Amino acid sequence: MNPDVPLLEMVGVSKAFGPTQALSDVSLSVVAGKVLALVGENGAGKSTLLKILSGAHHADRGEMRIAGHLFRPANPHDARAAGVAMIYQELNLAPDLTVEDNILLGQAGTGWGTLLRGRLRPRVLDALQTVGLGELSPKAIVGALSVAQQQLIEIARALASNAKIILFDEPTSSLPKHDVERLFEIIRRLRETGIGVVYISHFLEEVRDICDTYTVLRDGHNAGGGVIDEVTDAQIVACMVGRDVADLFPKVPHTPGEPWVRVEDLSGQSSPLEVTVQLRRGEIFGVAGLVGAGRTELLRCIVGLDYCRTGVVYVDGQAAGHSLRARMTRGIGLVSEDRKSEGLAQELSIIDNMTLSNLAPYTKLGLLDLKKRGKAVAELMARLEVKARHGHQAISDLSGGNQQKVAIARILHQNADILLLDEPTKGIDVGTKAEIYRLMGELAAQGKTIVFVSSYLPELLAVCDRIGVMARGRLRDVRETSQWTEESVMECAIEIDGGGIDA
Amino acid sequence: MSATNLKSKRNPLVRAIQLILWSDLGPVVALFVILILFTLADNLWGSGRFLSMRNARVMLNSASLVAVPALGMTIIIIAGGIDLSAGTALTLCATALAILLKNDVSYMAAVPVVLLVGCACGAANGTIISTLRVVPFIVTLGSMTIYLGIGQILSGESTVFPPRENIPAWLIDLCSTGKPDVYYGWLPNIPRSVLFALVLACFVAVLLRYTVFGRSVFAIGSNESTARLCGINIPLTKILVYTIAGFFVAVGGVYHFANIKNGNPSEGVGLELQVIAAVVVGGGSLSGGRGSVLGTVTGAMIMAAIRSGCDQLSIPNPYQLIIIGAIIVIAVTMDRLREGSPEWLFRWLQSRSP
């Protein structure tokens, strides 16, 4: 093969979802026998890029070439046939099938609908050998293997299908540390066999360890790239976060009061770990961290939705009980990160969704006063400017931003004083985002406490009074917002000074 | 969203059909269409008795026999569950009533005991579903045969005939579809079973719409995670749902006994499917969150009308079964179309409307 022609080349690829431009004019190239790191903040467009490469999405513009030939996958199967294999963050194996059957799943070489296991056996064994699972029986049931072994089997599946390019999406996020080294060994081996690798990770030490080149995405654009040995970590981080912040963050003046909520030694199933923090009245407390750092779990433990191994939540000096109900009556309310599958009941009306958690004010002799309830909801809808024809409209008819307003309205309606907002601006247009920031400021000015989890650093830095950064389940550092910069938050989140995966 | 696209098309006929399809009154309209079709067919080829007062009484009575347990099933299905044991639990109740009356127990004691038996059957289902977290389909599949077994032990594996003089007069009259000899004011002799079923239906409609419990049921069926997030006590609500449904199964058992005046536990096998069919034909969604009392009652009447109509037309039973099966599938398909599924059929309909 001509070494001058990159194995995979993307030129000017753009993709929009409705009004949101997920990718604009992104280019990258992967050379055979090299590992390319794809880095960027959450929401920078990495997953969209991967989905376009693997055929799950189609680019609006731009073109892709594999070894010089035009590559335009109509679906994931096409991409697979062209030699692009993807190792997802969550594993995609059938746990009840054997190793062999998983590796052969959906592959050519089956005759007349029957699986010619015998003929394909050498290929399976070969692939297992390459990923260092030579001793494993092809007849073993996949579900009984460790996560690390399952991941290797995914790689073996990619090899058995003659993949030329393998995409890894944060492969170490679910691995124990000693398995990470083994994975790297195998990636190096793949590199030697002339396979092109795209490696996505938040952990810069990992990137430095096994990648040759890097490409940075920021807000859907190419923000930089080059040879990894020629830059420092700090330079890469600056490249990831360095964007100009427009005046999209309306400020409502508010002054935090005295501390009145104390979370003490809170530990969940695996995260959070030993989190202790005090919250003040009239304060917006930001929580930053990478995906999987345990931010969502922290909120769920505070509200009493997830099981906690240890820990007490004190409100106004009194322990607030452990059940969700108990915590709710003490004024804690959660807006879930996942509007679709948890936050809201999609087929039910706005009225139902807003009032579900607190129907007591409308109950008389066991019967609901629907008129009174409708009126209260109409007032809330006006106050939060929910755009809908009427309160009886189903939630699924509303835009993401209006759905989020309904979810926030619900915890206001249940008279929450401590509002836990998990990624409340995710998937929302810019205008509505600003409305939500303003609302948060107003609520803080009324003396409510807001805990604001977000992966979008500019909004945290603009809106919050204090920010805590989480990494691997722990609350690593809490400072006044003025003492943070985007760089220092990122450094803390990716544990640049704390040793990362080797710690 | 996509439904409104379809609604806005102009052709009046297509539009009319779509309006019916898309309004919540679909089942009611379907019932009328079926009644009209059978009346026409009956006048052409049948005995001409389909639209008589007597046949109306028979139809309404047989509809109420299904509708009463279907009221409970509606609550369960809205909550995202299913109860396969409804049929055998119902005949277990009927058998228990027959045995008690046969043994000279007064109905004043026997009926409450039977209602308790029904509630206990439901409560057992609900408790196992909530505490052991086994899916309702499996739990009630098991309890279906358990209740059948208990019924057969109680009845000694035979049909229990209580002596006629032990059965109170109101129970004999409950499902009577005889000559109109009684008038309630201006109301002609509608079978008492039907009147009482209507009262129960109103009760359930109020329960679902105007109580915290009712809203919790919809929330759980629509999205259990959301319900949990809102602090709804899901296990307790589920146990209540199945217990209340058990109550309606017991009332259905009393109806069943009143209708045939004996108790045979094996007759309930397969009855649950009629009950579920009534709910589903009436617009209930097996994935939960959707269903209505009006729909269920209409669904039960649609099934009764088809049976009766086929009888009047002397269509043999095997063909009746095929027709009823087809109606169930068609009804649910039309219902799913409201949500734009299946996509190919939805698109095809859209392309046909000018």
Interface residues (C-beta under 8 A of the other chain):
Chain A: L305 L324 R325 M328 L334 S336 S341 E342 G343 L344 A345 Q346 E347 L348 D352 N353 T355 L356 S357 L359 A360 T363 G366 L367 L368 L370 S396 D397 R410
Chain B: M1 V206 R209 Y210 T211 V212 R215 S216 F218 A219 S222 N223 S225 T226 A227 R228 L229 C230 G231 I232 N233 G289 R290
